[in-house]
Amino acid sequence: NATGGERMLVEYAVRLRDEGKGAKEIIAAMESIRDKVVLFACMDTLEYLYRGGRISHLSYALGTLAQIKPIIHVDHHGRVDIPAKAMGLRKGMEHLCKQADAKTPDPAFPLYVMYTDDRSVAETLAVRLAEHGHAIHEDHIIQVGAAIGSHVGPSACGLVYVGK
């Protein structure tokens, strides 16, 4: 679930605890939403995919020249795939917005915008999501941890939410 998905699950567990739910009820509720967590991100560079051995040198060189921005998706089994590629970060953000439109967020849960090192990228994504009808609260713009950030690189952004 990466940073945002974990935070969402923890906040949900705390909310249930505060409502007086017991451990078994909390575990059952967590398991019921775990597979509904949707996570998409847009990477600003191919460098870290290349360094990690996920793409060839030729793909890295051509993709960098063409300003390809991979869109990554983490499924409910924790597998990472690249379902799309965008020409530039702006189009990558538009793809993320379309994913939120297609896989409707459950209004009972927050939608988080994540970023690696540049909060302004996340703020831009939050504005674009708001234009699509997905308002983002200021507290729901969060920085990913170092482990995730080292895999996706600088200026990456993403979104995570519970789907209906």
CNS distance restraints for C-alpha pairs under 8 A (distance, minus, plus):
assign (resid   1 and name CA) (resid   5 and name CA) 4.38 0.50 0.50
assign (resid   1 and name CA) (resid   6 and name CA) 5.63 0.50 0.50
assign (resid   1 and name CA) (resid  37 and name CA) 7.52 0.50 0.50
assign (resid   1 and name CA) (resid  39 and name CA) 7.32 0.50 0.50
assign (resid   1 and name CA) (resid  74 and name CA) 7.24 0.50 0.50
assign (resid   1 and name CA) (resid  76 and name CA) 7.79 0.50 0.50
assign (resid   1 and name CA) (resid  78 and name CA) 6.79 0.50 0.50
assign (resid   2 and name CA) (resid   6 and name CA) 6.10 0.50 0.50
assign (resid   2 and name CA) (resid 144 and name CA) 7.68 0.50 0.50
assign (resid   2 and name CA) (resid 148 and name CA) 7.05 0.50 0.50
assign (resid   3 and name CA) (resid   7 and name CA) 6.17 0.50 0.50
assign (resid   3 and name CA) (resid 143 and name CA) 7.92 0.50 0.50
assign (resid   3 and name CA) (resid 144 and name CA) 5.40 0.50 0.50
assign (resid   3 and name CA) (resid 145 and name CA) 6.53 0.50 0.50
assign (resid   3 and name CA) (resid 148 and name CA) 7.86 0.50 0.50
assign (resid   4 and name CA) (resid   8 and name CA) 6.09 0.50 0.50
assign (resid   4 and name CA) (resid 112 and name CA) 6.30 0.50 0.50
assign (resid   4 and name CA) (resid 113 and name CA) 7.79 0.50 0.50
assign (resid   4 and name CA) (resid 114 and name CA) 6.82 0.50 0.50
assign (resid   4 and name CA) (resid 142 and name CA) 7.28 0.50 0.50
assign (resid   4 and name CA) (resid 144 and name CA) 7.39 0.50 0.50
assign (resid   4 and name CA) (resid 159 and name CA) 7.82 0.50 0.50
assign (resid   4 and name CA) (resid 160 and name CA) 6.03 0.50 0.50
assign (resid   5 and name CA) (resid   9 and name CA) 6.28 0.50 0.50
assign (resid   5 and name CA) (resid  37 and name CA) 6.79 0.50 0.50
assign (resid   5 and name CA) (resid  39 and name CA) 7.57 0.50 0.50
assign (resid   5 and name CA) (resid 160 and name CA) 6.17 0.50 0.50
assign (resid   5 and name CA) (resid 161 and name CA) 7.18 0.50 0.50
assign (resid   6 and name CA) (resid  10 and name CA) 6.14 0.50 0.50
assign (resid   7 and name CA) (resid  11 and name CA) 6.04 0.50 0.50
assign (resid   8 and name CA) (resid  12 and name CA) 6.14 0.50 0.50
assign (resid   8 and name CA) (resid 109 and name CA) 7.85 0.50 0.50
assign (resid   8 and name CA) (resid 110 and name CA) 7.48 0.50 0.50
assign (resid   8 and name CA) (resid 161 and name CA) 7.79 0.50 0.50
assign (resid   9 and name CA) (resid  13 and name CA) 6.20 0.50 0.50
assign (resid   9 and name CA) (resid  30 and name CA) 6.81 0.50 0.50
assign (resid   9 and name CA) (resid  34 and name CA) 7.64 0.50 0.50
assign (resid  10 and name CA) (resid  14 and name CA) 6.21 0.50 0.50
assign (resid  11 and name CA) (resid  15 and name CA) 6.11 0.50 0.50
assign (resid  12 and name CA) (resid  16 and name CA) 6.22 0.50 0.50
assign (resid  12 and name CA) (resid  30 and name CA) 7.69 0.50 0.50
assign (resid  13 and name CA) (resid  17 and name CA) 6.13 0.50 0.50
assign (resid  13 and name CA) (resid  26 and name CA) 6.08 0.50 0.50
assign (resid  13 and name CA) (resid  30 and name CA) 7.02 0.50 0.50
assign (resid  14 and name CA) (resid  18 and name CA) 6.09 0.50 0.50
assign (resid  15 and name CA) (resid  19 and name CA) 6.28 0.50 0.50
assign (resid  16 and name CA) (resid  20 and name CA) 6.58 0.50 0.50
assign (resid  16 and name CA) (resid  21 and name CA) 5.53 0.50 0.50
assign (resid  16 and name CA) (resid  26 and name CA) 6.34 0.50 0.50
assign (resid  17 and name CA) (resid  21 and name CA) 5.10 0.50 0.50
assign (resid  17 and name CA) (resid  22 and name CA) 6.84 0.50 0.50
assign (resid  17 and name CA) (resid  26 and name CA) 7.24 0.50 0.50
assign (resid  21 and name CA) (resid  25 and name CA) 6.00 0.50 0.50
assign (resid  21 and name CA) (resid  26 and name CA) 6.37 0.50 0.50
assign (resid  22 and name CA) (resid  26 and name CA) 6.19 0.50 0.50
assign (resid  23 and name CA) (resid  27 and name CA) 6.11 0.50 0.50
assign (resid  24 and name CA) (resid  28 and name CA) 6.19 0.50 0.50
assign (resid  25 and name CA) (resid  29 and name CA) 6.11 0.50 0.50
assign (resid  26 and name CA) (resid  30 and name CA) 6.03 0.50 0.50
assign (resid  27 and name CA) (resid  31 and name CA) 6.13 0.50 0.50
assign (resid  28 and name CA) (resid  32 and name CA) 6.20 0.50 0.50
assign (resid  29 and name CA) (resid  33 and name CA) 6.63 0.50 0.50
assign (resid  30 and name CA) (resid  34 and name CA) 5.93 0.50 0.50
assign (resid  31 and name CA) (resid  35 and name CA) 7.39 0.50 0.50
assign (resid  32 and name CA) (resid  36 and name CA) 7.85 0.50 0.50
assign (resid  33 and name CA) (resid  37 and name CA) 6.75 0.50 0.50
assign (resid  33 and name CA) (resid 162 and name CA) 7.06 0.50 0.50
assign (resid  34 and name CA) (resid  76 and name CA) 7.10 0.50 0.50
assign (resid  35 and name CA) (resid  76 and name CA) 4.92 0.50 0.50
assign (resid  35 and name CA) (resid  77 and name CA) 7.89 0.50 0.50
assign (resid  36 and name CA) (resid  76 and name CA) 7.14 0.50 0.50
assign (resid  36 and name CA) (resid 162 and name CA) 5.35 0.50 0.50
assign (resid  36 and name CA) (resid 163 and name CA) 5.31 0.50 0.50
assign (resid  36 and name CA) (resid 164 and name CA) 7.30 0.50 0.50
assign (resid  37 and name CA) (resid  76 and name CA) 6.74 0.50 0.50
assign (resid  37 and name CA) (resid 160 and name CA) 6.94 0.50 0.50
assign (resid  37 and name CA) (resid 161 and name CA) 5.61 0.50 0.50
assign (resid  37 and name CA) (resid 162 and name CA) 4.39 0.50 0.50
assign (resid  37 and name CA) (resid 163 and name CA) 6.15 0.50 0.50
assign (resid  38 and name CA) (resid  74 and name CA) 7.41 0.50 0.50
assign (resid  38 and name CA) (resid  75 and name CA) 7.13 0.50 0.50
assign (resid  38 and name CA) (resid  76 and name CA) 7.74 0.50 0.50
assign (resid  38 and name CA) (resid 159 and name CA) 7.98 0.50 0.50
assign (resid  38 and name CA) (resid 160 and name CA) 5.44 0.50 0.50
assign (resid  38 and name CA) (resid 161 and name CA) 5.34 0.50 0.50
assign (resid  38 and name CA) (resid 162 and name CA) 5.89 0.50 0.50
assign (resid  38 and name CA) (resid 163 and name CA) 6.28 0.50 0.50
assign (resid  39 and name CA) (resid  73 and name CA) 5.78 0.50 0.50
assign (resid  39 and name CA) (resid  74 and name CA) 5.56 0.50 0.50
assign (resid  39 and name CA) (resid  75 and name CA) 7.29 0.50 0.50
assign (resid  39 and name CA) (resid 158 and name CA) 7.30 0.50 0.50
assign (resid  39 and name CA) (resid 159 and name CA) 5.80 0.50 0.50
assign (resid  39 and name CA) (resid 160 and name CA) 4.39 0.50 0.50
assign (resid  39 and name CA) (resid 161 and name CA) 6.79 0.50 0.50
assign (resid  40 and name CA) (resid  71 and name CA) 6.87 0.50 0.50
assign (resid  40 and name CA) (resid  72 and name CA) 5.62 0.50 0.50
assign (resid  40 and name CA) (resid  73 and name CA) 4.57 0.50 0.50
assign (resid  40 and name CA) (resid  74 and name CA) 6.67 0.50 0.50
assign (resid  40 and name CA) (resid  96 and name CA) 6.59 0.50 0.50
assign (resid  40 and name CA) (resid  99 and name CA) 7.91 0.50 0.50
assign (resid  40 and name CA) (resid 158 and name CA) 5.52 0.50 0.50
assign (resid  40 and name CA) (resid 159 and name CA) 5.59 0.50 0.50
assign (resid  40 and name CA) (resid 160 and name CA) 6.61 0.50 0.50
assign (resid  41 and name CA) (resid  71 and name CA) 5.62 0.50 0.50
assign (resid  41 and name CA) (resid  72 and name CA) 5.22 0.50 0.50
assign (resid  41 and name CA) (resid  73 and name CA) 6.57 0.50 0.50
assign (resid  41 and name CA) (resid  96 and name CA) 7.10 0.50 0.50
assign (resid  41 and name CA) (resid 156 and name CA) 7.14 0.50 0.50
assign (resid  41 and name CA) (resid 157 and name CA) 5.55 0.50 0.50
assign (resid  41 and name CA) (resid 158 and name CA) 3.68 0.50 0.50
assign (resid  41 and name CA) (resid 159 and name CA) 6.25 0.50 0.50
assign (resid  42 and name CA) (resid  69 and name CA) 6.44 0.50 0.50
assign (resid  42 and name CA) (resid  70 and name CA) 5.85 0.50 0.50
assign (resid  42 and name CA) (resid  71 and name CA) 4.55 0.50 0.50
assign (resid  42 and name CA) (resid  72 and name CA) 6.28 0.50 0.50
assign (resid  42 and name CA) (resid  89 and name CA) 7.38 0.50 0.50
assign (resid  42 and name CA) (resid  92 and name CA) 5.86 0.50 0.50
assign (resid  42 and name CA) (resid  93 and name CA) 6.96 0.50 0.50
assign (resid  42 and name CA) (resid  96 and name CA) 7.60 0.50 0.50
assign (resid  42 and name CA) (resid 156 and name CA) 5.70 0.50 0.50
assign (resid  42 and name CA) (resid 157 and name CA) 5.50 0.50 0.50
assign (resid  42 and name CA) (resid 158 and name CA) 5.95 0.50 0.50
assign (resid  43 and name CA) (resid  69 and name CA) 5.62 0.50 0.50
assign (resid  43 and name CA) (resid  70 and name CA) 5.62 0.50 0.50
assign (resid  43 and name CA) (resid  71 and name CA) 6.54 0.50 0.50
assign (resid  43 and name CA) (resid  72 and name CA) 7.68 0.50 0.50
assign (resid  43 and name CA) (resid  89 and name CA) 7.90 0.50 0.50
assign (resid  43 and name CA) (resid 152 and name CA) 5.99 0.50 0.50
assign (resid  43 and name CA) (resid 153 and name CA) 7.02 0.50 0.50
assign (resid  43 and name CA) (resid 154 and name CA) 7.93 0.50 0.50
assign (resid  43 and name CA) (resid 155 and name CA) 7.14 0.50 0.50
assign (resid  43 and name CA) (resid 156 and name CA) 4.52 0.50 0.50
assign (resid  43 and name CA) (resid 157 and name CA) 6.75 0.50 0.50
assign (resid  44 and name CA) (resid  69 and name CA) 5.54 0.50 0.50
assign (resid  44 and name CA) (resid  70 and name CA) 7.66 0.50 0.50
assign (resid  44 and name CA) (resid  88 and name CA) 7.89 0.50 0.50
assign (resid  44 and name CA) (resid  89 and name CA) 6.28 0.50 0.50
assign (resid  44 and name CA) (resid 153 and name CA) 7.36 0.50 0.50
assign (resid  44 and name CA) (resid 154 and name CA) 6.92 0.50 0.50
assign (resid  44 and name CA) (resid 155 and name CA) 5.70 0.50 0.50
assign (resid  44 and name CA) (resid 156 and name CA) 5.33 0.50 0.50
assign (resid  45 and name CA) (resid  64 and name CA) 7.29 0.50 0.50
assign (resid  45 and name CA) (resid  68 and name CA) 7.85 0.50 0.50
assign (resid  45 and name CA) (resid  69 and name CA) 6.42 0.50 0.50
assign (resid  45 and name CA) (resid 152 and name CA) 7.89 0.50 0.50
assign (resid  45 and name CA) (resid 153 and name CA) 6.80 0.50 0.50
assign (resid  45 and name CA) (resid 154 and name CA) 7.62 0.50 0.50
assign (resid  46 and name CA) (resid  50 and name CA) 6.27 0.50 0.50
assign (resid  46 and name CA) (resid  60 and name CA) 5.96 0.50 0.50
assign (resid  46 and name CA) (resid  63 and name CA) 7.18 0.50 0.50
assign (resid  46 and name CA) (resid  64 and name CA) 6.64 0.50 0.50
assign (resid  46 and name CA) (resid  68 and name CA) 7.77 0.50 0.50
assign (resid  46 and name CA) (resid  69 and name CA) 7.20 0.50 0.50
assign (resid  46 and name CA) (resid  70 and name CA) 7.47 0.50 0.50
assign (resid  47 and name CA) (resid  51 and name CA) 6.08 0.50 0.50
assign (resid  47 and name CA) (resid  60 and name CA) 6.88 0.50 0.50
assign (resid  47 and name CA) (resid 153 and name CA) 7.73 0.50 0.50
assign (resid  48 and name CA) (resid  52 and name CA) 5.90 0.50 0.50
assign (resid  48 and name CA) (resid 150 and name CA) 7.67 0.50 0.50
assign (resid  48 and name CA) (resid 151 and name CA) 5.98 0.50 0.50
assign (resid  48 and name CA) (resid 152 and name CA) 6.11 0.50 0.50
assign (resid  48 and name CA) (resid 153 and name CA) 6.10 0.50 0.50
assign (resid  49 and name CA) (resid  53 and name CA) 6.31 0.50 0.50
assign (resid  49 and name CA) (resid  54 and name CA) 5.09 0.50 0.50
assign (resid  49 and name CA) (resid  55 and name CA) 5.89 0.50 0.50
assign (resid  49 and name CA) (resid 151 and name CA) 7.39 0.50 0.50
assign (resid  49 and name CA) (resid 152 and name CA) 7.45 0.50 0.50
assign (resid  50 and name CA) (resid  54 and name CA) 5.76 0.50 0.50
assign (resid  50 and name CA) (resid  55 and name CA) 5.00 0.50 0.50
assign (resid  50 and name CA) (resid  56 and name CA) 6.28 0.50 0.50
assign (resid  50 and name CA) (resid  57 and name CA) 6.63 0.50 0.50
assign (resid  50 and name CA) (resid  60 and name CA) 6.13 0.50 0.50
assign (resid  52 and name CA) (resid 151 and name CA) 7.72 0.50 0.50
assign (resid  55 and name CA) (resid  59 and name CA) 6.18 0.50 0.50
assign (resid  55 and name CA) (resid  60 and name CA) 6.59 0.50 0.50
assign (resid  56 and name CA) (resid  60 and name CA) 6.16 0.50 0.50
assign (resid  57 and name CA) (resid  61 and name CA) 6.07 0.50 0.50
assign (resid  58 and name CA) (resid  62 and name CA) 6.05 0.50 0.50
assign (resid  59 and name CA) (resid  63 and name CA) 5.69 0.50 0.50
assign (resid  60 and name CA) (resid  64 and name CA) 5.92 0.50 0.50
assign (resid  61 and name CA) (resid  65 and name CA) 6.19 0.50 0.50
assign (resid  62 and name CA) (resid  66 and name CA) 6.18 0.50 0.50
assign (resid  63 and name CA) (resid  67 and name CA) 5.90 0.50 0.50
assign (resid  63 and name CA) (resid  68 and name CA) 4.94 0.50 0.50
assign (resid  63 and name CA) (resid  69 and name CA) 7.94 0.50 0.50
assign (resid  64 and name CA) (resid  68 and name CA) 6.12 0.50 0.50
assign (resid  66 and name CA) (resid  87 and name CA) 7.15 0.50 0.50
assign (resid  67 and name CA) (resid  87 and name CA) 5.72 0.50 0.50
assign (resid  67 and name CA) (resid  88 and name CA) 5.56 0.50 0.50
assign (resid  68 and name CA) (resid  85 and name CA) 6.24 0.50 0.50
assign (resid  68 and name CA) (resid  86 and name CA) 5.61 0.50 0.50
assign (resid  68 and name CA) (resid  87 and name CA) 4.87 0.50 0.50
assign (resid  68 and name CA) (resid  88 and name CA) 6.06 0.50 0.50
assign (resid  69 and name CA) (resid  85 and name CA) 5.55 0.50 0.50
assign (resid  69 and name CA) (resid  86 and name CA) 5.02 0.50 0.50
assign (resid  69 and name CA) (resid  87 and name CA) 6.12 0.50 0.50
assign (resid  69 and name CA) (resid  88 and name CA) 5.86 0.50 0.50
assign (resid  69 and name CA) (resid  89 and name CA) 6.30 0.50 0.50
assign (resid  69 and name CA) (resid  92 and name CA) 6.45 0.50 0.50
assign (resid  70 and name CA) (resid  82 and name CA) 6.45 0.50 0.50
assign (resid  70 and name CA) (resid  84 and name CA) 6.29 0.50 0.50
assign (resid  70 and name CA) (resid  85 and name CA) 4.41 0.50 0.50
assign (resid  70 and name CA) (resid  86 and name CA) 6.29 0.50 0.50
assign (resid  70 and name CA) (resid  92 and name CA) 7.67 0.50 0.50
assign (resid  71 and name CA) (resid  82 and name CA) 5.61 0.50 0.50
assign (resid  71 and name CA) (resid  83 and name CA) 6.42 0.50 0.50
assign (resid  71 and name CA) (resid  84 and name CA) 5.25 0.50 0.50
assign (resid  71 and name CA) (resid  85 and name CA) 5.51 0.50 0.50
assign (resid  71 and name CA) (resid  86 and name CA) 7.19 0.50 0.50
assign (resid  71 and name CA) (resid  92 and name CA) 6.82 0.50 0.50
assign (resid  71 and name CA) (resid  95 and name CA) 8.00 0.50 0.50
assign (resid  72 and name CA) (resid  80 and name CA) 6.63 0.50 0.50
assign (resid  72 and name CA) (resid  81 and name CA) 5.64 0.50 0.50
assign (resid  72 and name CA) (resid  82 and name CA) 4.52 0.50 0.50
assign (resid  72 and name CA) (resid  83 and name CA) 6.47 0.50 0.50
assign (resid  72 and name CA) (resid  84 and name CA) 7.42 0.50 0.50
assign (resid  73 and name CA) (resid  80 and name CA) 5.63 0.50 0.50
assign (resid  73 and name CA) (resid  81 and name CA) 5.44 0.50 0.50
assign (resid  73 and name CA) (resid  82 and name CA) 6.22 0.50 0.50
assign (resid  73 and name CA) (resid  83 and name CA) 6.86 0.50 0.50
assign (resid  74 and name CA) (resid  78 and name CA) 5.66 0.50 0.50
assign (resid  74 and name CA) (resid  79 and name CA) 5.47 0.50 0.50
assign (resid  74 and name CA) (resid  80 and name CA) 4.56 0.50 0.50
assign (resid  74 and name CA) (resid  81 and name CA) 6.63 0.50 0.50
assign (resid  75 and name CA) (resid  79 and name CA) 5.50 0.50 0.50
assign (resid  75 and name CA) (resid  80 and name CA) 6.66 0.50 0.50
assign (resid  85 and name CA) (resid  92 and name CA) 7.38 0.50 0.50
assign (resid  86 and name CA) (resid  91 and name CA) 5.67 0.50 0.50
assign (resid  86 and name CA) (resid  92 and name CA) 5.00 0.50 0.50
assign (resid  86 and name CA) (resid  95 and name CA) 7.63 0.50 0.50
assign (resid  87 and name CA) (resid  91 and name CA) 6.13 0.50 0.50
assign (resid  87 and name CA) (resid  92 and name CA) 7.11 0.50 0.50
assign (resid  88 and name CA) (resid  92 and name CA) 6.30 0.50 0.50
assign (resid  89 and name CA) (resid  93 and name CA) 6.15 0.50 0.50
assign (resid  90 and name CA) (resid  94 and name CA) 6.40 0.50 0.50
assign (resid  91 and name CA) (resid  95 and name CA) 6.24 0.50 0.50
assign (resid  92 and name CA) (resid  96 and name CA) 6.46 0.50 0.50
assign (resid  93 and name CA) (resid  97 and name CA) 6.32 0.50 0.50
assign (resid  93 and name CA) (resid 125 and name CA) 6.12 0.50 0.50
assign (resid  93 and name CA) (resid 128 and name CA) 7.64 0.50 0.50
assign (resid  94 and name CA) (resid  98 and name CA) 6.25 0.50 0.50
assign (resid  94 and name CA) (resid 128 and name CA) 7.50 0.50 0.50
assign (resid  95 and name CA) (resid  99 and name CA) 6.28 0.50 0.50
assign (resid  96 and name CA) (resid 100 and name CA) 6.46 0.50 0.50
assign (resid  96 and name CA) (resid 158 and name CA) 7.38 0.50 0.50
assign (resid  96 and name CA) (resid 159 and name CA) 7.37 0.50 0.50
assign (resid  97 and name CA) (resid 101 and name CA) 6.35 0.50 0.50
assign (resid  97 and name CA) (resid 128 and name CA) 7.10 0.50 0.50
assign (resid  97 and name CA) (resid 129 and name CA) 5.59 0.50 0.50
assign (resid  97 and name CA) (resid 132 and name CA) 6.84 0.50 0.50
assign (resid  98 and name CA) (resid 102 and name CA) 6.06 0.50 0.50
assign (resid  99 and name CA) (resid 103 and name CA) 5.87 0.50 0.50
assign (resid 100 and name CA) (resid 104 and name CA) 5.73 0.50 0.50
assign (resid 100 and name CA) (resid 105 and name CA) 6.66 0.50 0.50
assign (resid 100 and name CA) (resid 134 and name CA) 7.99 0.50 0.50
assign (resid 101 and name CA) (resid 132 and name CA) 7.40 0.50 0.50
assign (resid 103 and name CA) (resid 163 and name CA) 6.15 0.50 0.50
assign (resid 103 and name CA) (resid 164 and name CA) 7.56 0.50 0.50
assign (resid 104 and name CA) (resid 163 and name CA) 5.60 0.50 0.50
assign (resid 104 and name CA) (resid 164 and name CA) 5.97 0.50 0.50
assign (resid 105 and name CA) (resid 109 and name CA) 7.77 0.50 0.50
assign (resid 105 and name CA) (resid 111 and name CA) 7.27 0.50 0.50
assign (resid 105 and name CA) (resid 161 and name CA) 6.14 0.50 0.50
assign (resid 105 and name CA) (resid 162 and name CA) 5.67 0.50 0.50
assign (resid 105 and name CA) (resid 163 and name CA) 4.38 0.50 0.50
assign (resid 105 and name CA) (resid 164 and name CA) 5.75 0.50 0.50
assign (resid 106 and name CA) (resid 161 and name CA) 7.66 0.50 0.50
assign (resid 106 and name CA) (resid 162 and name CA) 5.65 0.50 0.50
assign (resid 106 and name CA) (resid 163 and name CA) 5.12 0.50 0.50
assign (resid 106 and name CA) (resid 164 and name CA) 4.66 0.50 0.50
assign (resid 109 and name CA) (resid 161 and name CA) 7.06 0.50 0.50
assign (resid 109 and name CA) (resid 162 and name CA) 6.34 0.50 0.50
assign (resid 110 and name CA) (resid 140 and name CA) 7.37 0.50 0.50
assign (resid 110 and name CA) (resid 161 and name CA) 6.39 0.50 0.50
assign (resid 110 and name CA) (resid 162 and name CA) 7.73 0.50 0.50
assign (resid 111 and name CA) (resid 134 and name CA) 7.89 0.50 0.50
assign (resid 111 and name CA) (resid 136 and name CA) 6.58 0.50 0.50
assign (resid 111 and name CA) (resid 140 and name CA) 6.94 0.50 0.50
assign (resid 111 and name CA) (resid 159 and name CA) 6.99 0.50 0.50
assign (resid 111 and name CA) (resid 160 and name CA) 5.94 0.50 0.50
assign (resid 111 and name CA) (resid 161 and name CA) 4.67 0.50 0.50
assign (resid 111 and name CA) (resid 162 and name CA) 7.54 0.50 0.50
assign (resid 112 and name CA) (resid 136 and name CA) 7.10 0.50 0.50
assign (resid 112 and name CA) (resid 140 and name CA) 4.82 0.50 0.50
assign (resid 112 and name CA) (resid 141 and name CA) 5.89 0.50 0.50
assign (resid 112 and name CA) (resid 142 and name CA) 7.10 0.50 0.50
assign (resid 112 and name CA) (resid 159 and name CA) 5.50 0.50 0.50
assign (resid 112 and name CA) (resid 160 and name CA) 5.27 0.50 0.50
assign (resid 112 and name CA) (resid 161 and name CA) 6.34 0.50 0.50
assign (resid 113 and name CA) (resid 122 and name CA) 6.15 0.50 0.50
assign (resid 113 and name CA) (resid 125 and name CA) 7.40 0.50 0.50
assign (resid 113 and name CA) (resid 126 and name CA) 6.63 0.50 0.50
assign (resid 113 and name CA) (resid 136 and name CA) 7.62 0.50 0.50
assign (resid 113 and name CA) (resid 140 and name CA) 6.28 0.50 0.50
assign (resid 113 and name CA) (resid 141 and name CA) 4.79 0.50 0.50
assign (resid 113 and name CA) (resid 142 and name CA) 6.27 0.50 0.50
assign (resid 113 and name CA) (resid 157 and name CA) 7.17 0.50 0.50
assign (resid 113 and name CA) (resid 158 and name CA) 5.67 0.50 0.50
assign (resid 113 and name CA) (resid 159 and name CA) 4.49 0.50 0.50
assign (resid 113 and name CA) (resid 160 and name CA) 6.64 0.50 0.50
assign (resid 114 and name CA) (resid 122 and name CA) 6.24 0.50 0.50
assign (resid 114 and name CA) (resid 141 and name CA) 5.83 0.50 0.50
assign (resid 114 and name CA) (resid 142 and name CA) 4.92 0.50 0.50
assign (resid 114 and name CA) (resid 143 and name CA) 5.49 0.50 0.50
assign (resid 114 and name CA) (resid 144 and name CA) 6.20 0.50 0.50
assign (resid 114 and name CA) (resid 157 and name CA) 5.39 0.50 0.50
assign (resid 114 and name CA) (resid 158 and name CA) 4.95 0.50 0.50
assign (resid 114 and name CA) (resid 159 and name CA) 5.84 0.50 0.50
assign (resid 114 and name CA) (resid 160 and name CA) 7.77 0.50 0.50
assign (resid 115 and name CA) (resid 119 and name CA) 6.22 0.50 0.50
assign (resid 115 and name CA) (resid 121 and name CA) 7.05 0.50 0.50
assign (resid 115 and name CA) (resid 122 and name CA) 5.56 0.50 0.50
assign (resid 115 and name CA) (resid 141 and name CA) 7.77 0.50 0.50
assign (resid 115 and name CA) (resid 142 and name CA) 6.48 0.50 0.50
assign (resid 115 and name CA) (resid 143 and name CA) 4.94 0.50 0.50
assign (resid 115 and name CA) (resid 144 and name CA) 5.96 0.50 0.50
assign (resid 115 and name CA) (resid 155 and name CA) 6.88 0.50 0.50
assign (resid 115 and name CA) (resid 156 and name CA) 5.66 0.50 0.50
assign (resid 115 and name CA) (resid 157 and name CA) 4.34 0.50 0.50
assign (resid 115 and name CA) (resid 158 and name CA) 6.44 0.50 0.50
assign (resid 116 and name CA) (resid 143 and name CA) 5.64 0.50 0.50
assign (resid 116 and name CA) (resid 144 and name CA) 5.52 0.50 0.50
assign (resid 116 and name CA) (resid 145 and name CA) 7.62 0.50 0.50
assign (resid 116 and name CA) (resid 149 and name CA) 5.40 0.50 0.50
assign (resid 116 and name CA) (resid 153 and name CA) 7.09 0.50 0.50
assign (resid 116 and name CA) (resid 154 and name CA) 5.76 0.50 0.50
assign (resid 116 and name CA) (resid 155 and name CA) 5.94 0.50 0.50
assign (resid 116 and name CA) (resid 156 and name CA) 5.61 0.50 0.50
assign (resid 116 and name CA) (resid 157 and name CA) 6.68 0.50 0.50
assign (resid 117 and name CA) (resid 143 and name CA) 7.27 0.50 0.50
assign (resid 117 and name CA) (resid 149 and name CA) 7.97 0.50 0.50
assign (resid 117 and name CA) (resid 154 and name CA) 5.68 0.50 0.50
assign (resid 117 and name CA) (resid 155 and name CA) 5.95 0.50 0.50
assign (resid 117 and name CA) (resid 156 and name CA) 7.76 0.50 0.50
assign (resid 118 and name CA) (resid 122 and name CA) 7.32 0.50 0.50
assign (resid 118 and name CA) (resid 154 and name CA) 7.34 0.50 0.50
assign (resid 118 and name CA) (resid 155 and name CA) 5.52 0.50 0.50
assign (resid 119 and name CA) (resid 123 and name CA) 6.23 0.50 0.50
assign (resid 119 and name CA) (resid 143 and name CA) 7.59 0.50 0.50
assign (resid 120 and name CA) (resid 124 and name CA) 6.11 0.50 0.50
assign (resid 121 and name CA) (resid 125 and name CA) 6.34 0.50 0.50
assign (resid 121 and name CA) (resid 155 and name CA) 6.53 0.50 0.50
assign (resid 121 and name CA) (resid 156 and name CA) 7.59 0.50 0.50
assign (resid 121 and name CA) (resid 157 and name CA) 6.64 0.50 0.50
assign (resid 122 and name CA) (resid 126 and name CA) 6.07 0.50 0.50
assign (resid 122 and name CA) (resid 141 and name CA) 6.76 0.50 0.50
assign (resid 122 and name CA) (resid 157 and name CA) 5.84 0.50 0.50
assign (resid 122 and name CA) (resid 158 and name CA) 7.66 0.50 0.50
assign (resid 123 and name CA) (resid 127 and name CA) 6.28 0.50 0.50
assign (resid 123 and name CA) (resid 141 and name CA) 7.45 0.50 0.50
assign (resid 124 and name CA) (resid 128 and name CA) 6.32 0.50 0.50
assign (resid 125 and name CA) (resid 129 and name CA) 6.08 0.50 0.50
assign (resid 125 and name CA) (resid 157 and name CA) 7.63 0.50 0.50
assign (resid 126 and name CA) (resid 130 and name CA) 6.15 0.50 0.50
assign (resid 126 and name CA) (resid 135 and name CA) 7.38 0.50 0.50
assign (resid 126 and name CA) (resid 136 and name CA) 5.92 0.50 0.50
assign (resid 126 and name CA) (resid 141 and name CA) 7.89 0.50 0.50
assign (resid 127 and name CA) (resid 131 and name CA) 6.36 0.50 0.50
assign (resid 128 and name CA) (resid 132 and name CA) 6.62 0.50 0.50
assign (resid 129 and name CA) (resid 133 and name CA) 6.50 0.50 0.50
assign (resid 129 and name CA) (resid 134 and name CA) 5.14 0.50 0.50
assign (resid 129 and name CA) (resid 135 and name CA) 6.62 0.50 0.50
assign (resid 129 and name CA) (resid 136 and name CA) 7.55 0.50 0.50
assign (resid 130 and name CA) (resid 134 and name CA) 4.62 0.50 0.50
assign (resid 130 and name CA) (resid 135 and name CA) 4.48 0.50 0.50
assign (resid 130 and name CA) (resid 136 and name CA) 6.75 0.50 0.50
assign (resid 136 and name CA) (resid 140 and name CA) 6.38 0.50 0.50
assign (resid 136 and name CA) (resid 141 and name CA) 7.57 0.50 0.50
assign (resid 137 and name CA) (resid 141 and name CA) 7.35 0.50 0.50
assign (resid 144 and name CA) (resid 148 and name CA) 6.38 0.50 0.50
assign (resid 144 and name CA) (resid 149 and name CA) 6.21 0.50 0.50
assign (resid 145 and name CA) (resid 149 and name CA) 5.98 0.50 0.50
assign (resid 146 and name CA) (resid 150 and name CA) 5.88 0.50 0.50
assign (resid 147 and name CA) (resid 151 and name CA) 6.83 0.50 0.50
assign (resid 148 and name CA) (resid 152 and name CA) 6.52 0.50 0.50
assign (resid 149 and name CA) (resid 153 and name CA) 5.53 0.50 0.50
assign (resid 149 and name CA) (resid 154 and name CA) 7.15 0.50 0.50
assign (resid 152 and name CA) (resid 156 and name CA) 6.56 0.50 0.50
